[in-house]
Amino acid sequence: MSAASPFRRRLRLAFAVVLAAWIGSAAWQAGKPLPDGLALAGPLRPATNIRFLADRTYLDLHGVRRSEQAIFDEAFALIAQARQLIVVDMFLFNAFTGADGPAYRPLSSQLADVLIRRQREVPALRIVVVTDPVNTVYGGLRAPQLDALEAAGVHVAITDLRRLRASNPLWSGLWHLCCAALGNDPDGGWLANPFGPGHVSLRSYLALLNFRANHRKTLVVDEGAGWTALVTSANPHDGSSAHGNVALRFGGAAALDLLHSERPLLEQAGLALPLPAVPPADPIDATSTQVQVLTERRIRDALLASLTTAARGDRIDIAVFYFAHRGLVRAALAAHRRGVALRVLLDPNRDAFGREKNGIPNRQVAAELHAAGVPVRWCDTHGEQCHAKLLLHTRGDGRGELILGSANYTRRNLDDYNLETDVRLLGDAGEPALQHAAAYFEDSWTNAAGHRVSLPYAAFADDSTWRRLLYRFGEATGLSTF
């Protein structure tokens, strides 16, 4: 027994050292400083050529599934006329479709083809594609579209997610100690690819469990003598091609703000591009139409400000894929209690690339909103997702505010863990883009023209205490996929 005591003491000491290192690493990864240039709130800018765009999937009067798509058609047209610079930042850029499902549009190859074609037509054109390592399953697979782009002379920048904060610190604290430096091998996989065909290594799964991402979805191009931008919730991803999505196209200085918001990611990839200068933010008429670029937590701040300043006589319409952020839930409930006309259209969190999910977190938040008297409806999905992220605030004085982009309403998307980009549009409620956004929501809410887009709350009502606890635990700890 005495001989074993020193061994047990050494074992306890080793365990204490490992535990302390794990706790310290987790704390650092959860709270480390963000890279410079993130969490941007650009100035309010006058804008030109503003257009609201939407992709819709619905059942027609005969029960036939229909898709109407506009977002990537617009993106392809913008790319096809550029002559100086194209910067694309897209989260999902691959042909993975998951389990068998309906016919998909090959968005990933279409985007790659139009970029390659334009590069060949205008050899002096600089094209940069920024994307997330999920497209290579964190280094465990080759990405044919990205390889083809690089072969054609397009710069491809895979975001280094290790520089971001950990939304799942319990795992990331350990991963950064044991596995982050091991890299990966695109040719050595033996485990099934979780997203599609092929095999990946164990290291891909270990990286996946960090649950963080460059989740942005943006495009900036030169157009004539100026610059034009597109901010969207849509991915050039085959498996997402039937999803419902929204976008805002705009020109002017705000497009340059968006371009410069990509600078930290370009510099991280070693691309020292000479970007055009951003003009100073001159005072503008507060009654004019204005656009503002927002990234990371600044999106949360704008959403909260819209909800907290809403008053009786205002209307707020929300359509979002994930609604879980406790601060936003509380602000929405408070706005409803103040007499704001609030409506919430949610994805039922049922469909995920041919697999069925359990409804967390939307059904749990919907139950909370419904119990308080907030009108809630569900998107009537059939394999696709209601993937929009939109808040439309129409004030009693006739002014309107639209916030849309990549960010879901979750802790991971809004509290400086993911990279995200939204755009905020302010103007008279008669501004065409605001009117089109209002019509998009109204048509979805009322199933206009016989297009079955949404269902009443009862269709997916869920009062399960167990699933409500799972949602609250996942949102608080980061141990979740939303």
Buried (B, 14 or more C-beta within 10 A) or exposed (E): EEEEEEEEEEEEEEEEEEEEEBEEBBEBBBEEEBBEBBBBBBBBBBBBEBBBBBBBBBBEEEEEBEBEBBBBEBBBEBBEEBBEBBBBBBBBBBBBBBEEBBEBBBBBBBBBBBBBBBBEEBEEBBBBBBBBBBBBBBBBBEBEBBEBBEEBEBBBBBBEBBBBBBBBBBBBBBBBBEBBEBEBBBEEBEBEBBBBEBBBBBBBBBBBBBBBBBBBBBBBBBBEEBBBBBBBBBBBBBBBBBBBBBBBBBBBBBBBBBBBBBBBBBBBBEBEBEBBEBEEEEEEEEEEBBBBBBBBBBBBBBBBBBBEEBEEEBBBBBBBBBBBBEBBBBBBBBBBEBEBBBBBBBBBBBBBBEEEBEBBBBBBBBBBBBEEEBBBBBBBBBBBBBBBBBBBBBBEEEBBBBBBBBBBBBBBBBBBBBBBBBBBBBBBBEBEBBBBBBEBBEBBBEBEEEBBBBBEBEEBBBEBEEBBEBBBEBBEEBBBEB
